Amino acid sequence: ILGVIREDLLAIKDEYGDARRTQIVDRTKGTLTSTDLLPQQNVWVAVGGNGDLHRQDVTRVSTTALKRSGSGSQVGLFTANTRDYLYLMDERGQCRRISIHEIPQDGRPKHLAELTEFSRRDNITAAISVPRLSADESDGYLFFVTEQGMVKRVALTDFIVAGAQDPIVMNVDEKDRLCSVFRTSGSQDVILVSSGGKAIRFAVDAVRSMGLAAGGVSGFKLGKGQRVVYAAPVDPAGELLTATEK
C-alpha cells in the first residue's frame, strides 16, 4: 500500500509540481509587515517617453525582451528590486511614487496613469528607483538637473519623508524642464553635457543642500539654443562616451 501511495504522489508531483508561490519568512523578532511578504526579485525597469512602464526579470532576459525594453526606455532603463519604490517626475518637478512590484512582470507595458495620479497628458522626464528605507537608514543625496542647466541637491532623508505625499521636488521655471535625477554621495563629482558639445564637471558639495520647494542654482552657463542632454555622477576610473544625433 505504501508503494502505491508513493507512486501516486510522484505522479501528482510530475503533473502539478511548480515553483513555490508563497514566501517563507524567517524572523526572530519584530512584527511581520506587508513589505516582508513582497517577493525579492531583481528586474529591469524601463520608463518610456510615452508613459509606458516595463518590468522584466533579469534572469529571463531574452534578446527580444531587451529590444522591447530598450525601445521603450527614453526616460530611464535601470535594474531594481521588486521591493523598491519607483519615483516618477514630470517636467515641472512634480513627483509620484509607485512600488516596482505593481508593474506587470510579464514585460507587457502598463501606462503610469493607471498606477499613479499622473494623467496621460503629463510629460514624464525623469525616474529613479530607491529602496524602502526609513529616514534613519537613508544617507546621501538626490541631484536634480534641468535642461537649462539649473541644479539642485536634496538630502535623501528629506525626500523619503515627503515621498509618499507626491511632493514637488523642484520648482522649475516655465521656460525650463526637469531632465535628470540621480542618487549621489556628498563627496562625488557630477558632470553635465550640453547639446553644443560642451561639458562641465564639479563637486557635488559645491551645490548646497536645499529643501524640496527650492528652485535650484545655475550649474551650467549654456549658449543660445543649447540644453543639457546628459547628467550623471562621475566615476573617477570610468570613461565618458559621446555620440551625436546622427
Accessible surface in RSA format (square Angstrom, percent):
REM  Atomic radii and reference values for relative SASA: ProtOr
REM  Chains: A
REM  Algorithm: Lee & Richards
REM  Probe-radius: 1.40
REM  Slices: 20
REM RES _ NUM      All-atoms   Total-Side   Main-Chain    Non-polar    All polar
REM                ABS   REL    ABS   REL    ABS   REL    ABS   REL    ABS   REL
RES ILE A   1   173.56  98.8 134.28 100.0  39.28  94.7 135.79  97.8  37.76 102.5
RES LEU A   2   147.22  82.0 141.22 101.0   6.00  15.1 141.54  99.4   5.68  15.3
RES GLY A   3    45.15  55.7   0.00   N/A  45.15  55.7  38.08 104.5   7.08  15.8
RES VAL A   4    91.62  60.3  90.69  82.1   0.93   2.2  90.74  78.8   0.89   2.4
RES ILE A   5    83.19  47.3  82.12  61.2   1.06   2.6  83.19  59.9   0.00   0.0
RES ARG A   6   155.42  65.3 152.30  77.6   3.12   7.4  52.96  72.4 102.46  62.1
RES GLU A   7   116.52  66.9 110.05  83.3   6.47  15.4  35.23  68.1  81.29  66.4
RES ASP A   8    79.18  55.5  76.99  76.6   2.19   5.2  21.05  49.5  58.13  58.0
RES LEU A   9   107.61  59.9 103.85  74.3   3.75   9.4 104.00  73.0   3.61   9.7
RES LEU A  10    78.11  43.5  77.92  55.7   0.20   0.5  78.08  54.8   0.03   0.1
RES ALA A  11    58.50  53.8  49.01  75.6   9.49  21.6  54.26  76.4   4.23  11.2
RES ILE A  12    93.86  53.4  92.98  69.3   0.88   2.1  93.68  67.5   0.18   0.5
RES LYS A  13   140.81  68.7 131.48  80.7   9.32  22.2  81.71  73.5  59.09  62.9
RES ASP A  14   123.98  86.8  89.09  88.7  34.88  82.5  34.05  80.1  89.93  89.7
RES GLU A  15   125.66  72.1  92.33  69.8  33.33  79.4  36.33  70.3  89.33  72.9
RES TYR A  16   148.92  69.5 129.41  73.6  19.51  50.8  98.63  74.1  50.29  62.0
RES GLY A  17    54.03  66.6   0.00   N/A  54.03  66.6  25.62  70.3  28.40  63.6
RES ASP A  18   104.29  73.1  65.14  64.8  39.15  92.6  42.75 100.6  61.55  61.4
RES ALA A  19    85.67  78.8  64.50  99.5  21.17  48.2  76.00 107.0   9.68  25.6
RES ARG A  20   170.09  71.4 130.82  66.7  39.28  93.5  48.49  66.3 121.60  73.7
RES ARG A  21   216.75  91.0 174.09  88.7  42.66 101.6  74.95 102.4 141.80  85.9
RES THR A  22    98.45  70.0  86.20  87.4  12.25  29.2  82.18 110.4  16.27  24.6
RES GLN A  23    76.45  42.7  50.84  37.2  25.60  61.0  33.04  70.3  43.40  32.9
RES ILE A  24   134.75  76.7 106.96  79.7  27.79  67.0 110.90  79.9  23.84  64.7
RES VAL A  25    50.24  33.1  20.31  18.4  29.93  72.1  23.15  20.1  27.09  73.5
RES ASP A  26   134.53  94.2 101.72 101.2  32.82  77.6  40.12  94.4  94.41  94.2
RES ARG A  27   101.58  42.6  67.63  34.5  33.95  80.8  26.83  36.7  74.75  45.3
RES THR A  28   132.00  93.9  91.33  92.6  40.67  96.9  76.64 102.9  55.36  83.7
RES LYS A  29   174.56  85.2 158.71  97.4  15.85  37.7 111.34 100.2  63.22  67.3
RES GLY A  30    66.49  82.0   0.00   N/A  66.49  82.0  33.80  92.8  32.68  73.2
RES THR A  31   109.03  77.5  96.29  97.6  12.74  30.4  65.14  87.5  43.89  66.3
RES LEU A  32    93.85  52.3  71.03  50.8  22.83  57.4  71.03  49.9  22.83  61.4
RES THR A  33    68.20  48.5  60.43  61.3   7.77  18.5  62.75  84.3   5.45   8.2
RES SER A  34    90.55  76.5  79.41 106.0  11.15  25.7  49.51 105.4  41.04  57.5
RES THR A  35    40.32  28.7  39.99  40.5   0.33   0.8  22.47  30.2  17.85  27.0
RES ASP A  36    21.18  14.8  21.07  21.0   0.12   0.3   0.53   1.2  20.65  20.6
RES LEU A  37   101.90  56.8  85.08  60.9  16.82  42.3  85.22  59.8  16.68  44.9
RES LEU A  38    28.62  15.9  28.44  20.3   0.19   0.5  28.62  20.1   0.00   0.0
RES PRO A  39    70.91  51.7  66.93  61.0   3.97  14.4  70.90  58.5   0.01   0.1
RES GLN A  40   119.51  66.8  87.71  64.1  31.79  75.7  18.44  39.2 101.07  76.7
RES GLN A  41    50.23  28.1  44.84  32.8   5.39  12.8  22.37  47.6  27.86  21.1
RES ASN A  42    87.46  60.3  82.05  79.3   5.41  13.0  10.55  25.4  76.91  74.3
RES VAL A  43     0.66   0.4   0.66   0.6   0.00   0.0   0.66   0.6   0.00   0.0
RES TRP A  44    78.90  31.7  77.57  37.5   1.33   3.1  68.60  36.6  10.30  16.7
RES VAL A  45     0.00   0.0   0.00   0.0   0.00   0.0   0.00   0.0   0.00   0.0
RES ALA A  46     1.08   1.0   0.62   1.0   0.46   1.0   0.62   0.9   0.46   1.2
RES VAL A  47     0.00   0.0   0.00   0.0   0.00   0.0   0.00   0.0   0.00   0.0
RES GLY A  48     0.22   0.3   0.00   N/A   0.22   0.3   0.22   0.6   0.00   0.0
RES GLY A  49    38.12  47.0   0.00   N/A  38.12  47.0  19.24  52.8  18.89  42.3
RES ASN A  50   105.20  72.5  78.85  76.2  26.35  63.5  47.56 114.5  57.64  55.7
RES GLY A  51     4.51   5.6   0.00   N/A   4.51   5.6   4.04  11.1   0.47   1.0
RES ASP A  52    32.33  22.6  32.33  32.2   0.00   0.0   2.07   4.9  30.26  30.2
RES LEU A  53     0.00   0.0   0.00   0.0   0.00   0.0   0.00   0.0   0.00   0.0
RES HIS A  54    14.20   7.8  14.09   9.8   0.11   0.3   7.32   7.5   6.88   8.0
RES ARG A  55    11.39   4.8  11.23   5.7   0.16   0.4   0.40   0.6  10.99   6.7
RES GLN A  56    23.37  13.1  23.31  17.0   0.06   0.2   2.48   5.3  20.89  15.8
RES ASP A  57    17.50  12.3  16.14  16.1   1.36   3.2   8.62  20.3   8.88   8.9
RES VAL A  58    50.76  33.4  31.18  28.2  19.59  47.2  31.18  27.1  19.59  53.1
RES THR A  59   114.01  81.1  76.28  77.3  37.73  89.9  75.70 101.7  38.31  57.9
RES ARG A  60   185.05  77.7 164.88  84.0  20.17  48.0  53.90  73.7 131.14  79.5
RES VAL A  61    41.98  27.6  11.91  10.8  30.06  72.4  12.34  10.7  29.63  80.4
RES SER A  62    60.02  50.7  50.97  68.0   9.05  20.8  48.78 103.9  11.25  15.8
RES THR A  63    94.62  67.3  88.49  89.7   6.12  14.6  51.71  69.5  42.90  64.9
RES THR A  64    91.56  65.1  89.50  90.7   2.06   4.9  54.58  73.3  36.98  55.9
RES ALA A  65     4.93   4.5   4.06   6.3   0.87   2.0   4.44   6.3   0.49   1.3
RES LEU A  66    94.18  52.5  87.36  62.5   6.82  17.1  88.23  62.0   5.95  16.0
RES LYS A  67   146.79  71.6 134.80  82.7  11.99  28.5  89.33  80.4  57.46  61.2
RES ARG A  68    93.17  39.1  86.56  44.1   6.61  15.7  47.90  65.5  45.27  27.4
RES SER A  69     9.07   7.7   9.07  12.1   0.00   0.0   2.99   6.4   6.07   8.5
RES GLY A  70    38.80  47.8   0.00   N/A  38.80  47.8  22.01  60.4  16.79  37.6
RES SER A  71    84.03  71.0  56.46  75.4  27.56  63.5  52.81 112.5  31.21  43.7
RES GLY A  72    13.99  17.3   0.00   N/A  13.99  17.3  13.99  38.4   0.00   0.0
RES SER A  73    22.16  18.7   9.01  12.0  13.15  30.3   0.50   1.1  21.65  30.3
RES GLN A  74   130.16  72.8  89.25  65.2  40.91  97.4  59.74 127.2  70.42  53.4
RES VAL A  75    33.88  22.3   7.12   6.4  26.76  64.5  10.41   9.0  23.47  63.7
RES GLY A  76    13.20  16.3   0.00   N/A  13.20  16.3  13.20  36.2   0.00   0.0
RES LEU A  77    77.75  43.3  49.45  35.4  28.30  71.1  49.45  34.7  28.30  76.2
RES PHE A  78    43.64  21.8  39.50  24.5   4.14  10.8  43.64  26.5   0.00   0.0
RES THR A  79    76.18  54.2  59.72  60.5  16.46  39.2  27.05  36.3  49.12  74.3
RES ALA A  80     9.69   8.9   0.00   0.0   9.69  22.1   9.13  12.9   0.57   1.5
RES ASN A  81    30.57  21.1  29.51  28.5   1.06   2.6  14.73  35.4  15.84  15.3
RES THR A  82     0.00   0.0   0.00   0.0   0.00   0.0   0.00   0.0   0.00   0.0
RES ARG A  83    44.33  18.6  44.29  22.6   0.04   0.1  16.53  22.6  27.80  16.9
RES ASP A  84    18.22  12.8  18.22  18.1   0.00   0.0   0.00   0.0  18.22  18.2
RES TYR A  85    37.40  17.5  37.40  21.3   0.00   0.0  17.17  12.9  20.24  24.9
RES LEU A  86     0.00   0.0   0.00   0.0   0.00   0.0   0.00   0.0   0.00   0.0
RES TYR A  87     2.81   1.3   2.81   1.6   0.00   0.0   0.01   0.0   2.79   3.4
RES LEU A  88     0.00   0.0   0.00   0.0   0.00   0.0   0.00   0.0   0.00   0.0
RES MET A  89     0.00   0.0   0.00   0.0   0.00   0.0   0.00   0.0   0.00   0.0
RES ASP A  90    12.29   8.6  12.29  12.2   0.00   0.0   0.30   0.7  11.99  12.0
RES GLU A  91    44.05  25.3  44.05  33.3   0.00   0.0   2.43   4.7  41.61  34.0
RES ARG A  92    96.43  40.5  89.24  45.5   7.20  17.1  68.53  93.7  27.90  16.9
RES GLY A  93     0.00   0.0   0.00   N/A   0.00   0.0   0.00   0.0   0.00   0.0
RES GLN A  94    38.89  21.7  38.73  28.3   0.16   0.4  13.47  28.7  25.42  19.3
RES CYS A  95     0.00   0.0   0.00   0.0   0.00   0.0   0.00   0.0   0.00   0.0
RES ARG A  96    38.68  16.2  38.68  19.7   0.00   0.0   2.04   2.8  36.63  22.2
RES ARG A  97    70.61  29.6  48.29  24.6  22.31  53.1   2.44   3.3  68.17  41.3
RES ILE A  98     5.88   3.3   1.60   1.2   4.28  10.3   5.88   4.2   0.00   0.0
RES SER A  99     9.37   7.9   9.12  12.2   0.25   0.6   0.00   0.0   9.37  13.1
RES ILE A 100     0.00   0.0   0.00   0.0   0.00   0.0   0.00   0.0   0.00   0.0
RES HIS A 101    62.86  34.4  48.82  33.9  14.04  35.9  30.92  31.9  31.94  37.2
RES GLU A 102    77.10  44.3  57.54  43.5  19.55  46.6  24.17  46.7  52.93  43.2
RES ILE A 103     0.76   0.4   0.00   0.0   0.76   1.8   0.05   0.0   0.70   1.9
RES PRO A 104    38.06  27.7  26.24  23.9  11.82  43.0  38.06  31.4   0.00   0.0
RES GLN A 105   121.86  68.1 107.81  78.8  14.04  33.4  29.18  62.1  92.68  70.3
RES ASP A 106    72.10  50.5  45.24  45.0  26.85  63.5  43.99 103.5  28.11  28.0
RES GLY A 107     2.44   3.0   0.00   N/A   2.44   3.0   2.07   5.7   0.37   0.8
RES ARG A 108   161.63  67.9 159.85  81.5   1.78   4.2  64.45  88.1  97.18  58.9
RES PRO A 109    70.06  51.1  49.59  45.2  20.48  74.4  49.65  41.0  20.41 126.9
RES LYS A 110    60.07  29.3  56.49  34.7   3.58   8.5  21.89  19.7  38.18  40.7
RES HIS A 111    17.67   9.7  15.16  10.5   2.51   6.4  10.95  11.3   6.72   7.8
RES LEU A 112     1.11   0.6   1.11   0.8   0.00   0.0   1.11   0.8   0.00   0.0
RES ALA A 113    28.36  26.1  10.12  15.6  18.24  41.5  10.29  14.5  18.07  47.9
RES GLU A 114    99.75  57.3  63.92  48.4  35.82  85.3  34.11  66.0  65.63  53.6
RES LEU A 115    38.55  21.5  14.10  10.1  24.44  61.4  20.57  14.4  17.97  48.4
RES THR A 116    20.38  14.5   0.15   0.1  20.23  48.2   9.45  12.7  10.93  16.5
RES GLU A 117   137.57  79.0 113.34  85.7  24.24  57.7  34.78  67.3 102.80  83.9
RES PHE A 118     7.01   3.5   2.66   1.6   4.36  11.3   2.87   1.7   4.15  11.9
RES SER A 119    39.65  33.5  34.16  45.6   5.48  12.6  34.70  73.9   4.95   6.9
RES ARG A 120   155.37  65.2 127.44  65.0  27.92  66.5  59.52  81.3  95.85  58.1
RES ARG A 121   213.86  89.8 181.44  92.5  32.42  77.2  80.15 109.5 133.71  81.0
RES ASP A 122    56.54  39.6  39.75  39.6  16.79  39.7   3.68   8.7  52.87  52.7
RES ASN A 123    54.03  37.3  46.84  45.3   7.19  17.3  18.45  44.4  35.58  34.4
RES ILE A 124     5.04   2.9   1.60   1.2   3.44   8.3   1.60   1.2   3.44   9.3
RES THR A 125    14.93  10.6   3.90   4.0  11.03  26.3   7.04   9.4   7.90  11.9
RES ALA A 126     3.42   3.1   0.57   0.9   2.85   6.5   3.42   4.8   0.00   0.0
RES ALA A 127    14.15  13.0   0.00   0.0  14.15  32.2   0.00   0.0  14.15  37.5
RES ILE A 128    18.13  10.3  16.57  12.3   1.56   3.8  18.13  13.1   0.00   0.0
RES SER A 129    26.42  22.3  13.01  17.4  13.41  30.9   0.14   0.3  26.29  36.8
RES VAL A 130     0.48   0.3   0.48   0.4   0.00   0.0   0.48   0.4   0.00   0.0
RES PRO A 131    55.09  40.1  53.08  48.4   2.01   7.3  53.08  43.8   2.01  12.5
RES ARG A 132    69.35  29.1  40.40  20.6  28.96  68.9  22.10  30.2  47.25  28.6
RES LEU A 133    48.99  27.3  35.78  25.6  13.21  33.2  37.24  26.2  11.75  31.6
RES SER A 134    56.55  47.8  44.98  60.0  11.57  26.7  49.14 104.6   7.41  10.4
RES ALA A 135    35.93  33.0  26.12  40.3   9.81  22.3  26.14  36.8   9.79  25.9
RES ASP A 136   144.77 101.4 109.13 108.6  35.64  84.3  35.32  83.1 109.46 109.2
RES GLU A 137   113.52  65.2  85.18  64.4  28.35  67.5  37.28  72.1  76.25  62.3
RES SER A 138    11.53   9.7   0.00   0.0  11.53  26.6   0.00   0.0  11.53  16.2
RES ASP A 139   103.44  72.5  96.32  95.9   7.12  16.8  39.96  94.0  63.48  63.3
RES GLY A 140    24.42  30.1   0.00   N/A  24.42  30.1  10.76  29.5  13.66  30.6
RES TYR A 141    56.47  26.4  56.47  32.1   0.00   0.0  14.09  10.6  42.38  52.2
RES LEU A 142     0.00   0.0   0.00   0.0   0.00   0.0   0.00   0.0   0.00   0.0
RES PHE A 143     0.00   0.0   0.00   0.0   0.00   0.0   0.00   0.0   0.00   0.0
RES PHE A 144     0.00   0.0   0.00   0.0   0.00   0.0   0.00   0.0   0.00   0.0
RES VAL A 145     0.00   0.0   0.00   0.0   0.00   0.0   0.00   0.0   0.00   0.0
RES THR A 146     1.19   0.8   1.19   1.2   0.00   0.0   1.19   1.6   0.00   0.0
RES GLU A 147    29.13  16.7  29.13  22.0   0.00   0.0   0.50   1.0  28.63  23.4
RES GLN A 148    87.16  48.7  74.22  54.2  12.94  30.8  22.61  48.1  64.55  49.0
RES GLY A 149     0.16   0.2   0.00   N/A   0.16   0.2   0.16   0.4   0.00   0.0
RES MET A 150    60.53  31.3  60.53  40.1   0.00   0.0  43.00  36.6  17.53  23.2
RES VAL A 151     0.41   0.3   0.41   0.4   0.00   0.0   0.41   0.4   0.00   0.0
RES LYS A 152     0.00   0.0   0.00   0.0   0.00   0.0   0.00   0.0   0.00   0.0
RES ARG A 153    20.08   8.4  20.08  10.2   0.00   0.0   0.00   0.0  20.08  12.2
RES VAL A 154     0.00   0.0   0.00   0.0   0.00   0.0   0.00   0.0   0.00   0.0
RES ALA A 155    22.97  21.1  22.97  35.4   0.00   0.0  22.97  32.3   0.00   0.0
RES LEU A 156     0.18   0.1   0.00   0.0   0.18   0.4   0.00   0.0   0.18   0.5
RES THR A 157    47.81  34.0  47.33  48.0   0.48   1.1  33.38  44.8  14.43  21.8
RES ASP A 158    70.11  49.1  65.19  64.9   4.92  11.6  15.28  36.0  54.83  54.7
RES PHE A 159     0.00   0.0   0.00   0.0   0.00   0.0   0.00   0.0   0.00   0.0
RES ILE A 160    23.28  13.2  16.83  12.5   6.45  15.6  16.83  12.1   6.45  17.5
RES VAL A 161    96.14  63.3  77.50  70.2  18.63  44.9  84.16  73.1  11.97  32.5
RES ALA A 162    23.98  22.1  21.60  33.3   2.39   5.4  23.98  33.8   0.00   0.0
RES GLY A 163     0.17   0.2   0.00   N/A   0.17   0.2   0.00   0.0   0.17   0.4
RES ALA A 164    56.70  52.1  29.76  45.9  26.94  61.3  31.88  44.9  24.81  65.7
RES GLN A 165   131.23  73.4 105.92  77.4  25.30  60.2  64.67 137.7  66.56  50.5
RES ASP A 166    47.07  33.0  39.01  38.8   8.06  19.1   8.26  19.4  38.81  38.7
RES PRO A 167    18.24  13.3   9.24   8.4   9.00  32.7  18.24  15.1   0.00   0.0
RES ILE A 168    92.89  52.9  85.53  63.7   7.36  17.7  85.53  61.6   7.36  20.0
RES VAL A 169     0.00   0.0   0.00   0.0   0.00   0.0   0.00   0.0   0.00   0.0
RES MET A 170     0.77   0.4   0.77   0.5   0.00   0.0   0.77   0.7   0.00   0.0
RES ASN A 171    96.60  66.6  87.50  84.6   9.11  21.9   7.32  17.6  89.28  86.3
RES VAL A 172    15.25  10.0   0.15   0.1  15.10  36.4   2.32   2.0  12.93  35.1
RES ASP A 173    94.27  66.0  79.61  79.2  14.67  34.7  35.18  82.8  59.10  58.9
RES GLU A 174   162.45  93.3 139.99 105.9  22.47  53.5  54.86 106.1 107.59  87.8
RES LYS A 175   190.77  93.1 161.83  99.3  28.94  68.9 113.76 102.4  77.01  82.0
RES ASP A 176    10.08   7.1   4.88   4.9   5.20  12.3   4.92  11.6   5.16   5.1
RES ARG A 177    79.45  33.4  79.45  40.5   0.00   0.0  19.99  27.3  59.46  36.0
RES LEU A 178     0.00   0.0   0.00   0.0   0.00   0.0   0.00   0.0   0.00   0.0
RES CYS A 179    34.82  26.3  16.52  18.4  18.30  43.0  14.36  36.4  20.46  22.1
RES SER A 180    20.99  17.7  17.48  23.3   3.51   8.1  11.54  24.6   9.45  13.2
RES VAL A 181    13.16   8.7   0.34   0.3  12.81  30.9   0.34   0.3  12.81  34.8
RES PHE A 182    22.62  11.3  21.35  13.2   1.27   3.3  22.62  13.7   0.00   0.0
RES ARG A 183    87.92  36.9  72.88  37.2  15.04  35.8  34.93  47.7  52.99  32.1
RES THR A 184     5.78   4.1   0.00   0.0   5.78  13.8   5.32   7.1   0.46   0.7
RES SER A 185    47.92  40.5  43.37  57.9   4.55  10.5  41.25  87.8   6.67   9.3
RES GLY A 186    25.69  31.7   0.00   N/A  25.69  31.7  13.83  38.0  11.86  26.6
RES SER A 187   103.36  87.3  70.87  94.6  32.49  74.8  50.09 106.7  53.27  74.6
RES GLN A 188    60.90  34.1  55.40  40.5   5.51  13.1  24.62  52.4  36.28  27.5
RES ASP A 189    42.08  29.5  37.92  37.7   4.15   9.8   4.95  11.6  37.13  37.0
RES VAL A 190     0.00   0.0   0.00   0.0   0.00   0.0   0.00   0.0   0.00   0.0
RES ILE A 191    27.74  15.8  27.74  20.7   0.00   0.0  27.74  20.0   0.00   0.0
RES LEU A 192     0.00   0.0   0.00   0.0   0.00   0.0   0.00   0.0   0.00   0.0
RES VAL A 193    16.29  10.7  16.29  14.7   0.00   0.0  16.29  14.2   0.00   0.0
RES SER A 194     3.52   3.0   0.38   0.5   3.14   7.2   0.22   0.5   3.30   4.6
RES SER A 195    59.70  50.4  23.99  32.0  35.71  82.3  25.25  53.8  34.45  48.3
RES GLY A 196    41.13  50.7   0.00   N/A  41.13  50.7  14.46  39.7  26.66  59.7
RES GLY A 197    69.03  85.1   0.00   N/A  69.03  85.1  34.00  93.3  35.03  78.5
RES LYS A 198   139.86  68.2 135.62  83.2   4.25  10.1  82.06  73.9  57.81  61.6
RES ALA A 199    56.10  51.6  23.57  36.4  32.52  74.0  23.77  33.5  32.33  85.6
RES ILE A 200    62.71  35.7  57.76  43.0   4.95  11.9  62.71  45.2   0.00   0.0
RES ARG A 201   132.61  55.7 105.66  53.9  26.95  64.2  36.23  49.5  96.37  58.4
RES PHE A 202    37.99  19.0  29.89  18.5   8.10  21.1  37.99  23.0   0.00   0.0
RES ALA A 203    39.02  35.9  33.97  52.4   5.06  11.5  33.97  47.8   5.06  13.4
RES VAL A 204     0.03   0.0   0.00   0.0   0.03   0.1   0.00   0.0   0.03   0.1
RES ASP A 205    92.47  64.8  71.73  71.4  20.74  49.0  22.08  52.0  70.39  70.2
RES ALA A 206    76.97  70.8  35.51  54.8  41.46  94.3  46.51  65.5  30.46  80.7
RES VAL A 207     8.01   5.3   6.65   6.0   1.36   3.3   8.01   7.0   0.00   0.0
RES ARG A 208   165.33  69.4 157.89  80.5   7.44  17.7  71.05  97.1  94.28  57.1
RES SER A 209    50.63  42.8  29.89  39.9  20.73  47.8  22.74  48.4  27.88  39.1
RES MET A 210    12.11   6.3   4.48   3.0   7.63  18.2   9.05   7.7   3.06   4.1
RES GLY A 211    45.23  55.8   0.00   N/A  45.23  55.8  33.41  91.7  11.82  26.5
RES LEU A 212    29.14  16.2  22.79  16.3   6.34  15.9  22.79  16.0   6.34  17.1
RES ALA A 213    84.24  77.5  69.29 106.9  14.96  34.0  72.87 102.6  11.38  30.1
RES ALA A 214    35.14  32.3  22.55  34.8  12.59  28.6  33.47  47.1   1.67   4.4
RES GLY A 215    29.30  36.1   0.00   N/A  29.30  36.1  14.93  41.0  14.37  32.2
RES GLY A 216    19.04  23.5   0.00   N/A  19.04  23.5   0.00   0.0  19.04  42.6
RES VAL A 217    59.72  39.3  56.19  50.9   3.53   8.5  59.72  51.9   0.00   0.0
RES SER A 218    85.25  72.0  57.04  76.1  28.22  65.0  36.77  78.3  48.49  67.9
RES GLY A 219    13.45  16.6   0.00   N/A  13.45  16.6   9.45  25.9   4.00   9.0
RES PHE A 220    20.08  10.0  14.74   9.1   5.34  13.9  16.16   9.8   3.93  11.2
RES LYS A 221   197.76  96.5 169.92 104.3  27.84  66.3 116.54 104.9  81.22  86.5
RES LEU A 222    36.19  20.2   6.73   4.8  29.46  74.1   8.68   6.1  27.51  74.0
RES GLY A 223    36.75  45.3   0.00   N/A  36.75  45.3  27.63  75.8   9.12  20.4
RES LYS A 224   215.48 105.1 174.88 107.3  40.60  96.7 127.52 114.8  87.96  93.7
RES GLY A 225    82.13 101.3   0.00   N/A  82.13 101.3  42.67 117.1  39.45  88.4
RES GLN A 226    50.39  28.2  45.27  33.1   5.12  12.2   9.04  19.2  41.35  31.4
RES ARG A 227    99.17  41.6  99.17  50.6   0.00   0.0  25.08  34.3  74.09  44.9
RES VAL A 228     1.95   1.3   0.15   0.1   1.80   4.3   0.15   0.1   1.80   4.9
RES VAL A 229    73.77  48.5  39.13  35.4  34.63  83.5  45.00  39.1  28.76  78.0
RES TYR A 230   105.46  49.2  99.18  56.4   6.28  16.4  73.42  55.2  32.04  39.5
RES ALA A 231    10.47   9.6   0.08   0.1  10.39  23.6   0.08   0.1  10.39  27.5
RES ALA A 232    15.74  14.5  15.55  24.0   0.19   0.4  15.74  22.2   0.00   0.0
RES PRO A 233    46.20  33.7  32.36  29.5  13.83  50.3  32.41  26.8  13.79  85.7
RES VAL A 234    20.08  13.2  12.12  11.0   7.96  19.2  15.66  13.6   4.41  12.0
RES ASP A 235    94.22  66.0  80.36  80.0  13.86  32.8  36.22  85.2  58.00  57.8
RES PRO A 236   122.30  89.1  89.08  81.2  33.21 120.7  91.94  75.9  30.35 188.7
RES ALA A 237    99.75  91.7  60.68  93.6  39.07  88.9  71.17 100.2  28.58  75.7
RES GLY A 238    38.62  47.6   0.00   N/A  38.62  47.6  18.12  49.7  20.50  45.9
RES GLU A 239   180.30 103.5 134.93 102.1  45.37 108.0  57.38 111.0 122.93 100.4
RES LEU A 240    85.01  47.3  53.75  38.4  31.26  78.6  54.63  38.4  30.38  81.7
RES LEU A 241   170.63  95.0 142.65 102.1  27.98  70.3 145.08 101.9  25.56  68.8
RES THR A 242    95.83  68.2  72.85  73.9  22.98  54.8  44.29  59.5  51.54  77.9
RES ALA A 243    98.84  90.9  56.96  87.9  41.88  95.3  65.04  91.6  33.79  89.5
RES THR A 244   117.33  83.4  91.64  92.9  25.69  61.2  85.90 115.4  31.43  47.5
RES GLU A 245   167.64  96.2 124.35  94.1  43.29 103.1  63.24 122.3 104.40  85.2
RES LYS A 246   228.06 111.3 164.20 100.7  63.86 152.1 129.32 116.4  98.74 105.2
END  Absolute sums over single chains surface
CHAIN  1 A    14843.2      11401.5       3441.7       7853.6       6989.5
END  Absolute sums over all chains
TOTAL         14843.2      11401.5       3441.7       7853.6       6989.5
